[in-house]
């Protein structure tokens, strides 16, 4: 199986996905718990659990990016170990 994206793009996407998963998970947990800094103003959302579900949906999308890009990076590693010539 051949990689679809370049090695640099694959590893960059993997690293960015890890950070996005961590940051968005923390935000979703804070919204779910009704943290005062996020829910305390009249301009903030009234239903923190609905916001939390939406943010967790974004986390699952980034998990998909992480898996896809990680597999692409591993394909590059496997291809380089075989001694393939990269152009």
BELTAQUI-V582451 format. One record per backbone hydrogen bond with DSSP energy under -1.0 kcal/mol. CO is the residue of the C=O (numbers start at 1). NH is the residue of the N-H. Records with the same first field share a line. If there is no record, write none. Layout:
CO->NH  NH
//
This chain:
6->10
7->11
8->12
9->13
10->14
11->15
12->16
13->17
14->18
15->19
16->20
17->21
18->22
19->23
20->24
21->25
22->26
23->27
24->28
25->29
26->30
27->31
28->32
29->33
30->35
35->39
36->40
47->51
48->52
49->53
50->54
51->55
52->56
53->57
54->58
55->59
56->60
57->61
58->62
59->63
60->64
61->65
62->66
63->67
64->68
65->69
66->70
67->71
68->72
69->73
70->74
71->75
72->76
73->77
74->78
75->79
76->80
77->81
78->82
79->84
//
